[in-house]
Amino acid sequence: MSADINAPSEVDLLIAGAGPAGLTAALVASLEGLDVLLCEKSDQVGGTGATSAGTLWIPGNSQSRAAGFDDSAEQADRYLDALIGETTNRDLRTAFLASGPKVIDYLSARTDVQFLPCGKHPDYRSNMPGAAISGRAIVSAPFDGRLLGADFTRIRPPVPEFMVFGGMMVGKLDIPRLIGRFHSISNFIYSAKLFARYLVDRLTYQRGTRIMMGNALIGRLFYSLRKRKVPMLFGARIADIIGDARGVSGARVSIGAKEIVVTARKGVVLATGGYAHNKRLRDAFMPQPVPAHSMSCEDNLGDGIELGERLGAATAPAQSTSGLWTPASVVPRPDGSKGLFPHLVLDRAKPGLLAVNSAGRRFVNEAASYHDFALAMFESHQTTPTIPAWLICDAGFLRKYGLGVIYPGHPNPGKFVDSGYVTRAQTLDELAGRIGVDSVQLRKTVERHNKFAETGIDVDFAKGETELNRFNGDPGHAPNPCIGLLSKAPFYALAVWPADIAVSTGLATDVDARVLGGDGKAIPGLYACGNDMASVMGGSYPGPGTTLGPAIVFAYRAVMHAKGAPL
Ligand SMILES: Cc1cc2nc3c(=O)[nH]c(=O)nc-3n(C[C@H](O)[C@H](O)[C@H](O)COP(=O)(O)OP(=O)(O)OC[C@H]3O[C@@H](n4cnc5c(N)ncnc54)[C@H](O)[C@@H]3O)c2cc1C
């Protein structure tokens, strides 16, 4: 797709990057009456946001309150104090908590960006003071991609592992109905309707147009921008910022072999998605050994951070886990390429699964949040090889709960053994031998864990003892919804690696998302949001939606400041 170079050469606000942060900044700028130009390096909108689960952590949001889930910013503040520490990013956190519900209501009232309450969706350290079990997470309402017509192809698709039949998105609520399609008439009709819609879609589109999660969020932001006719350049990379630490006045934009200069009267907003695919910055910021896998959009090369650094901007936090992590399995695809499947919520917390390191020992509560699970991998790896770690289960578990891309009840798990995705063996000894894990210890670990399954008490890692654990476990399993026997051959092992789903080290900013120089003073006219901005959570992961919530809130705050109406 070629870029349209009939761009304005002078605007109020120039925005780099069309992920959730940049799209929100452009939409708010347009609503606030500013001349805005959005430049996107690739041919599509969405960035990593389009492949995300699309959940936003917005304490005290009105959507949840209207649905009967009470929560308050004060409680969330208590929780963040306990999790992050009372002093880290205090001002930014206060600004985030104060603006969050207002920004969501603003978008909901004035645009097609609409949100639904997630209801029960526990915070990730649900046993800490101030943590909530429900009411803080919201998600984009599903979106009908047909409304975009030909522009539907501009939305970056989800990763293939998140679609069925080569292009149909399914939401969390669809999964049990599709799997149980032959168990009830209503499930059958529901599934048949989804499939029929998908078949009709495929006559016109390259994939299904019933989109959800992060893809729906992007669809809704993009549709709202198109309706307002906001100028957007595709294939347009912000290559340089014009200015210095005393202020910026615009940017040079590379479009193919051409370069244009755009003057920005009120500022430039960096929303280029962070540094996930920038080797220099990965080496500088990430844990050692630097993780080989990233789930971030491949165009996120750290442009925003490097552009800021050239102007003397500071990066933060100094002491950070530098990323938000998930364990991910590597999926061999039929075309020879490899995908990554994030083990977020579907399998790890279910009863009958263990995670072990190369010594055959458990190193973590398997039902911990994906971020905490990966942090435990880093820690265990310091003394015992734990990258990759191994998820171990038996045939009954696989049939009932699935494992990674192998969905529950899959008729042919052997196909995943043949492709090398998963390892299978008739005994635990044989399994351990195949994956290079200490076999004597693995047997002991399984025997010990099987005893926990009988008592329901995991004396080693307390699996199943938090609301979060139990939420992702199997409520129908007793005495502990997260601990089950691992006993019937064949046994399976799946390697998982830590992969970043977002980065948390970025450009230091103030509460209005103004980028700060090394001297702590704001660089006039330069803003950063999304993963270009240092995480307001200081690298911690409080709950579902930890990056998208702040991305949208600080995009809004940046624009209001640039407009001259700071909050
Ligand atoms: C599987 C998965 C699930 C996730 N689920 C959630 C979730 O439920 N909730 C949550 O909060 N977070 C989630 N995340 C993380 C979330 O998607 C990211 O944190 C978020 O998308 C970051 O938004 P962004 O706008 O900063 O960057 P991105 O969404 O990555 O967008 C950046 C855009 O900038 C463009 N760009 C790059 N360089 C330039 C340049 N020089 N000029 C112009 N354009 C440029 C890129 O092409 C891209 O389009 C998930 C991530 C993954 C991988």
The ligand as an ORCA input file, in Angstrom:
! r2SCAN-3c Opt
* xyz 0 1
  C      -0.516    -11.354     23.528
  C      -0.561     -9.993     24.168
  C      -1.624     -9.659     24.983
  C      -1.651     -8.403     25.593
  N      -2.748     -8.074     26.325
  C      -2.783     -6.887     26.953
  C      -3.939     -6.516     27.703
  O      -4.961     -7.199     27.722
  N      -3.884     -5.330     28.385
  C      -2.790     -4.511     28.371
  O      -2.784     -3.486     29.045
  N      -1.719     -4.800     27.587
  C      -1.704     -5.956     26.870
  N      -0.638     -6.243     26.069
  C       0.417     -5.218     25.889
  C      -0.093     -4.099     24.969
  O      -0.537     -4.645     23.754
  C       1.012     -3.056     24.679
  O       1.556     -2.628     25.895
  C       0.402     -1.864     23.931
  O      -0.064     -2.263     22.677
  C       1.425     -0.730     23.763
  O       0.794      0.284     23.036
  P       1.643      1.353     22.222
  O       0.650      2.228     21.544
  O       2.654      1.951     23.100
  O       2.476      0.481     21.167
  P       2.037     -0.503     19.967
  O       0.663     -1.017     20.216
  O       3.071     -1.509     19.825
  O       2.033      0.464     18.701
  C       3.207      1.128     18.286
  C       3.041      1.580     16.842
  O       4.083      2.496     16.524
  C       4.553      2.234     15.196
  N       5.905      2.806     15.048
  C       7.083      2.307     15.506
  N       8.094      3.150     15.205
  C       7.552      4.213     14.541
  C       8.079      5.419     13.982
  N       9.384      5.736     14.046
  N       7.237      6.262     13.349
  C       5.902      5.975     13.256
  N       5.345      4.842     13.760
  C       6.156      3.982     14.426
  C       4.470      0.717     15.115
  O       4.466      0.289     13.765
  C       3.148      0.444     15.834
  O       2.056      0.499     14.948
  C      -0.590     -7.474     25.406
  C       0.461     -7.807     24.557
  C       0.476     -9.046     23.946
  C       1.621     -9.379     23.029
*
